[in-house]
């Protein structure tokens, strides 16, 4: 991507990995943001928590926070990483400004849920990736 160029992708909450086909290069700086439209996704059959890319807290689910894929972010928060590497997980939420990857690779995203609990999710969120530097 050239400086100022943007690319779009869709992140589906039901997918364990959302391969965006957007390559981020080590040392370049990016802004990753959720499209400004009112976008929501839903977790579960029984809890039916509807939220945006910032995610949610829930008094019952928070007991099981240790099961989240990215422990330091809320349930269903939009998370990114390079090449499906857990060592590179980072919180995007509504916007992640000035993100500079430490390696070159493909941006993958997901709703922060517990492994094995993606099939009952619904909804998608559009993201925009812009190269800043």
C-alpha positions as CSV (number, residue, x, y, z in Angstrom):
1,X,0.0,0.0,0.0
2,X,1.1,3.5,-0.7
3,X,0.9,6.3,1.9
4,X,-2.7,7.5,2.0
5,X,-4.1,4.4,0.3
6,X,-7.0,2.5,1.9
7,X,-8.3,-1.0,1.7
8,X,-11.5,-2.5,3.0
9,X,-12.4,-5.9,4.4
10,X,-15.3,-7.6,6.2
11,X,-14.9,-9.4,9.5
12,X,-17.5,-12.0,10.2
13,X,-18.1,-12.9,13.9
14,X,-18.8,-16.5,13.1
15,X,-15.3,-17.0,11.6
16,X,-12.4,-18.0,13.8
17,X,-10.0,-16.3,11.4
18,X,-10.9,-13.5,8.9
19,X,-8.2,-13.4,6.3
20,X,-8.4,-9.8,5.0
21,X,-6.0,-10.2,2.0
22,X,-4.4,-6.9,3.2
23,X,-0.6,-7.1,3.6
24,X,0.9,-4.9,6.3
25,X,4.6,-4.2,6.1
26,X,7.0,-4.1,8.9
27,X,7.9,-0.5,9.8
28,X,4.9,1.1,8.0
29,X,2.2,2.7,10.0
30,X,-1.5,2.1,9.6
31,X,-4.9,3.2,10.9
32,X,-7.4,0.4,11.2
33,X,-11.0,1.6,11.7
34,X,-14.6,0.3,11.6
35,X,-16.7,1.8,9.0
36,X,-18.8,4.6,10.6
37,X,-22.1,3.0,9.8
38,X,-24.0,1.5,12.7
39,X,-22.5,-2.0,12.6
40,X,-23.2,-4.6,15.2
41,X,-22.6,-8.3,15.8
42,X,-24.2,-10.7,18.2
43,X,-22.7,-13.3,20.5
44,X,-24.4,-16.5,21.4
45,X,-27.8,-18.2,21.5
46,X,-28.7,-17.7,25.1
47,X,-26.9,-14.4,26.1
48,X,-27.8,-12.6,22.8
49,X,-25.4,-9.8,23.5
50,X,-25.4,-7.2,20.6
51,X,-22.4,-4.9,20.4
52,X,-20.1,-2.9,18.2
53,X,-16.4,-3.5,17.6
54,X,-15.5,-2.3,21.1
55,X,-17.0,-5.5,22.6
56,X,-18.9,-6.0,25.8
57,X,-18.6,-7.1,29.4
58,X,-21.2,-9.5,30.9
59,X,-21.5,-10.5,34.6
60,X,-21.9,-14.2,33.8
61,X,-19.4,-14.4,30.9
62,X,-16.8,-12.4,32.7
63,X,-16.3,-15.3,35.1
64,X,-15.0,-17.2,32.0
65,X,-12.7,-14.4,30.8
66,X,-9.7,-16.8,30.9
67,X,-11.3,-18.6,27.9
68,X,-11.1,-15.5,25.6
69,X,-8.6,-15.7,22.8
70,X,-7.2,-12.3,23.7
71,X,-7.5,-12.0,27.5
72,X,-6.9,-8.3,27.9
73,X,-9.8,-7.2,25.6
74,X,-13.5,-7.4,26.1
75,X,-15.7,-10.1,24.8
76,X,-16.4,-9.6,21.0
77,X,-13.9,-6.8,20.8
78,X,-12.4,-6.6,17.2
79,X,-8.9,-8.1,17.4
80,X,-6.2,-8.1,14.7
81,X,-2.9,-10.0,14.2
82,X,-0.4,-10.7,11.5
83,X,-0.5,-14.1,9.9
84,X,-2.7,-15.8,12.6
85,X,0.1,-15.4,15.2
86,X,-1.2,-15.2,18.8
87,X,2.0,-13.4,19.7
88,X,0.9,-10.5,17.5
89,X,-2.7,-10.1,18.8
90,X,-3.7,-6.5,19.2
91,X,-6.9,-4.7,20.1
92,X,-8.5,-2.7,17.2
93,X,-12.0,-2.0,18.7
94,X,-13.6,0.9,16.8
95,X,-10.2,2.3,15.8
96,X,-6.5,1.5,16.1
97,X,-4.4,4.5,15.2
98,X,-0.7,4.5,14.4
99,X,-0.3,0.7,14.3
100,X,3.2,-0.3,13.2
101,X,3.6,-4.0,12.7
102,X,6.9,-5.7,13.9
103,X,6.8,-8.0,10.9
104,X,5.4,-8.1,7.4
105,X,2.3,-10.3,6.8
106,X,-1.4,-10.6,6.2
107,X,-3.8,-8.9,8.6
108,X,-6.2,-11.4,10.1
109,X,-9.1,-10.3,12.4
110,X,-11.7,-11.9,14.7
111,X,-14.4,-11.2,17.3
112,X,-12.8,-11.9,20.7
113,X,-14.7,-15.1,21.8
114,X,-13.7,-18.4,23.3
115,X,-12.3,-21.1,21.1
116,X,-15.1,-23.5,20.0
117,X,-17.8,-20.9,20.5
118,X,-17.9,-19.2,17.1
119,X,-20.7,-21.1,15.4
120,X,-23.5,-19.4,17.4
121,X,-22.2,-15.8,16.5
122,X,-23.9,-13.6,13.9
123,X,-23.2,-10.3,12.2
124,X,-20.3,-8.7,10.3
125,X,-18.3,-5.5,10.6
126,X,-16.6,-3.6,7.8
127,X,-13.1,-2.3,8.4
128,X,-10.9,0.2,6.6
129,X,-7.1,0.0,6.7
130,X,-5.2,3.1,5.7
131,X,-1.5,3.5,5.4
132,X,-0.3,6.6,7.2
133,X,3.5,6.3,7.0
